[in-house]
């Protein structure tokens, strides 16, 4: 017996959850890994099963296209990413890819002939877990990550993007940037990754805007020395400097207000010996706000704070691998998604996104709409991450109706 929509979604979530390098300890699927290859092949097979023509670009993004009746018309894109953070969950990213596939499945099942092409897109390295920065697939696609910038990127083991692509048989010489004139609009479904929808008991959040975010990479160098024989007043301890700096971040965020948040999630101490004074510390700084001005203010204050330690004999470097302005979704598509939710009898509320998504990158070049589904207990980026397939099926129905409108399907 053929599976219904909810069962098809559950099966695909479960199938893709097998492709992890940390079985039993959550989802770890780094870009261009063997797990990436297995997932990629699964997605491509599903695209073909649903009658889509499959292509990959020079970044490894995957596109499955249902041609439209208008010649050379721009496509309506639907999709999300399929990489993960280390020891994350099975829904962040893949849920949106699976929903997009099922929208294409309904087009095939109902033998719809769109005027504008429908394309399912599965994007790479949104999380930045392997090559840093994040949103790499979409940034490369819109051209904000240049060819040279892409080739310079390396993982923690010094493997370049081009080398890593080659290892799983991908062609990095294919075109990366996509002409914006070939994109009519972009729709993305994502799990909320927060508690609001579940607490309100509302199954759909129509996203109005996405926070701006910046990432800094800070390196502080002091001098190593023996933990027992170096007097306290003769030390240039890189970890003490880093700790003093990082401890001031919460105060800076609170002082700035406007929902500004600052996080240091990664800290690397060298030489990392119990009886050695640290001579080098590298740490990340993640800054987010719904408005651009607070982000600029905080960046300036953090840089000033960090550079002030030069006077104490430290060597300092601050790099900024990512800067994304806050983004609003397209008003007409937001209205369309609300209209379709209402017609389907699916309750919704407006919501803002505190996480970055590929939709914010693509909003620079096309009209973008985004919906959230509830996350159990508001949890994400952990093995406990879970969303109900019933809610994902709601997302399929909303996007199916919206995609029919955007692709100009003739009403039957």
N, C-alpha and C positions, 0 to 999 in steps of 0.2 A: 504494500500500500504506500502511495506517495506521501512524503512527509508534508505537514502543513508548514506555514511560514515560520511560526515560533520554533518548531522542531528543526527546521532547516538552519535557522540562526544558531540554535543551541549546538547542533552537530558541528557547524563550522567553527564556532568558538572553541569547542572541545578539541576538534582536529588540530587547529592552529596552536592550541596550548601545549601540544606535544613537542613542538619545535622550540625547545628551550635547552640551554647548556647547563641549567641548574634544576634538574628534575626533583620535584618534592620541595623545592625552595624558591618557588615563584618563577616568573618569566624573565629569562635573560636572553634576549635576542638582539645581538649587536649587528650593526650594519656591515654587510659584505661577509658575514660569518657563514658557517655551514648551515646554521639555523635560519639565517636570512635566505639562503638558497632553497632550502626545503619549503619555506613559507612562500617564497616567490613562485616556485613551480606549482604549488597548490593553487595560488591565486590565479595564475595564468591558465591553468586547466579549467578552473571554474569560469573564468571569462569566456573561454572557448565553448564550454558547455552551454553558456547562455547566449551564444551566437555573436560574440564580440570579436573584433579583429585586434590582435594583441601586438603591442610594440613596447620597447624599452628605450629610454633616452641615455645619454652619456653619463648620467648620474646614477642610473639604475632605477629611476622611477618607472612604474609600470602603468600602461594605458590600455584599456579595453574599449574599443569604439564601435558604436552602432551608428552606421552612416545615416545621414538625413537626406531628404529628397531635394533640398536646395543645394546647388553646386557650390563647393568651397565655402560653405557657411561656417561660422564659429560654433564651437561645441559648448554644451552645458556639461560641466564637469561635476562629478559627485565622488567623494572619497575622503580618505584620511591617511594616516601613516601605519606602518606595520613593524617598526622597530620598537624596542622597549628599553626601560632603564634596567640596571642590574637588579635581579630579584624583585621585579615588579609584578604586575597582574596581567591577566589575559584579555582585558577589555580595552585598555587605554590604547587607542589607535585601531586595532583590528576590528572593534565593534563598528566603527565608521566605514571601514572597507567592506565588511560583510553586508552592512545595510545598503551600501552602494551597489554591491553585486546583486542583492535581492531586488532592488529597484529595476536593474537591467533585466533580471529574471522575469519580472512582471511585464515589462515591455515585450519580451520574447513570448511569454505565455499568452498574452493578449494580442500578439501579432500587430503591435502598434508601429506605424510608420511616421517617425518624427520628421518635421521640416529641418530643424537644426539637429546636428548629431548629438547623441548622448555618449559621454565618456566616463567610465569608471576609472579612478586614478588611485593607485597605491604608492604612497610617498615614502622616501627613505630618510633616516637620520633626523627625525623631528626632535628626538630627545637630546641629541648631542652626546650620547653616552660613550660613543667611541671616538669621535673626532672633535668634540667640543663645539660650543656655540649654539648648536641646535638649529632646527628648521632648515637643514641643509638642502633637502630635496626641493622644497618650494623656493628657497632663496636662489638656488642655482637655476631653477626654472624661469624665474622672473628676471634674472640677470643681476640681482644685487650681490650675489656671490659670483665673482668673475672666474673665468677659466683658470687664470693664474692662481687666484686665491684657493680654488678647489684643489689644484695640484700641490699646493704647499702644505695642505693639511696632513698631519700625521697622528697616529694613535699613540698611546703611552709607551708602546714598544718600538716606536720609530717607523712603523709601517705606513706608507703613504696611501692615500685614497686610490690612486691609480694601481698600485701594487695589489691592494686588497681586492679591488674589482676584478683584476686579472685572475686572482686565485680562485674565484668562483665562476669564471668564464664570462664576465661582463665586459662590454666594449666601451671603454672610457673615451674613445675618440668620436663616438656618436655626438650629434648636437645636444647641448645641454639647455641653453636658453630657448624658451618657446615664445613665438611671436604672440604678443597679447591680443592681436587681431583675430587669432584662432580660438579665443576663449570668450564665450558669451556671458557665462556666469559660473560660479562655483558654490556648491553646497557641501557642508560638512556636518556630520553628526558626531558627537563625542559624549563620553560619560562626563557627568558634572565634575567629579573629583572633589566634591564638597557636599555639605549636609542640607542645603536649602530646599531642594525639591522634595527630598524624603521627609523632611520636617513639615513641609507644607502639604504633603501628600498630593502633589501635583506631578503628573507623569511626563510633562514636556516643558522645558525651558526654552523660550525663543531668545536667542542671544542678541542683545542690542549693541554691546561694545566689548572690546578685549583690552585688558590692561597693557600699558607700555612696559617693556622690560629691558634691562641692561645687565650684561655680565662683565665683571672685571676679573682679570687674573693678576694677582699681586705676588711679587717675589721680594722677600726681605733677606738680605745677606749680612751676617755679622761675622764673628770669629769663633771657631771651635776652641775648646780648651778642656782641661781635665776638671771633672766635677768636684774633686776634692782639693786640688792645689791652686785653683784660680780664685783669688779673693773676689768678693761680691762687687767691690768698687772698680775692678779691672775687667769686667765682663762686657761683651757686646753680644748679648744673648738674643738671637733672632726670634726665638719662640716667645720670650717675654715681651718683645716689641709687638709681635703679631697678636698676642693675647690682649695686650693693652689696647691695641687698635680695635680688634674685633669686639671687645667688651663695650665699646662706645657706640656700636651700630644701632642697637635697639633704641637708645636715647635719641639718636639722629632721626630715626624713622618716626618715633612718637612726636618729636618736636615739629617735624614737617607736616604731619597729619595727612588728610586726603587719602586715607587708606594705604599710605606708603608702607611697604615692608622691605626689610633687608635681611638677607640670609647668607651665612657662610656655611656651606655644606661639605666642602672638601678642603682638607688641610694635609699638607705633606711636609713632614719634618725630616731634616737631614743633619747629621748622619743617622739619626734615630737610634742612638745608643743610650742605655740607661745611665751611664756614667760619663757622658760627653755633653758639653754645652752645645746646643744646636747652633750651627753656623748658617743654616739656610732654611727658610720656610716659604712654601708656596701655598696660597689659599685663594679660594673663589669668593666672589661677592655677587649676589643676585639681588637686584633692586627692581621693585615693581610699584606702579601707581596707576590709577585711572586717568591721571592728568600728566601732561608732559613737563610742566614747570617743576613740580616736586622732584621728579627724576633728575632733571638738570641740576637743581639745587643740591640734592644729596650727593650726586657724582662729584660736584665741585668741593663739597665739604669733606667727603671721604678722601679725595686726592690730596687736599690740603693737609688733612690729618696724617696721612701716610707719609707724605713728603717731608713733614716736620721732623721725622725721625732721622733724616739725613744729617741733621745738626748733631746728632748723638753718635755719629760714626757708622751708621748703617748705609748699605748700598740698596737702593730701592728701584723697582720697576713696576709700572702699572700698565697693563694692556687691556683693551676693550674689544673682545672678539664679537660682541653682539650688542646692537642697539636697535630696538624696535619701538616706534612711537605708539601711543594708545590708538586704537582703531575703532571706528564705528562701522557696523554692518550696513548694507544697502537698505535704505528705507522701504523701497518698493518690494524687495524680497522679504524683508521682515514682515511687512503687511501681508504678503502672499502666504507666508508660512502660518501666520495667525489665522488667516481666512480659511486655509485648508484644514487646520486643526479644528476650527469651529465647525466646519461642514462635516467633518468626520466624527464630531462629538467627543473629541479628545481634549480634556482640560489642559490649559497651558498658562504660564506666567512669563513676564519679561524677566531677564536675568543678565547680569554682566559676568564676564569670564575673568577670573583672577589668574588663570594660567594662559600661557602663550599657545597658539595653535597655527597650523599652516594657513588657516583662513585669514589670519592677520597679514600674512605676507602677500597672499593672492589679492587681498583687498586693494593693494596698490595699483593693480592692473585690470581688475574686473569687478563686477557686481557680486558681492558675497553674502550668503546667508548661512546661519549656523543654528543647530538645535542641540540641547543637552537632554540626556535622560538621567534619572536618579542613580546615585551611587550608594550602595548599602553602607550605612553608618558614616557616609561621607569619605570613605577610605579610598585611596588610590596610591599608585607607586609602591604597592606592597602585595604579597601573595593573597591577602584577604579581599582584594578589590573584586567587586561583583555588581553586576547590573542584571535586572530581570529581562529575559528574552521577550516577554510580553511588551515591555517598554520599547525595546529595540524594534519589535514588529510595528508598534505605533509609528516609530520614526520612519520605517520603510513606507508605510501608507501615506504619511505626510509628504515625504520626499517624492514618492511616486506621483501623487497628485500635482505637486509643485513642478516636477520635471515635465509632466505632460503639458502644463501651461507654458513653461519656459522653452520647451522644444517645439511648441506649436503643433502638437498632435491634434488632428481633426477629431472632434467629438463624434463618437459612433452612436 
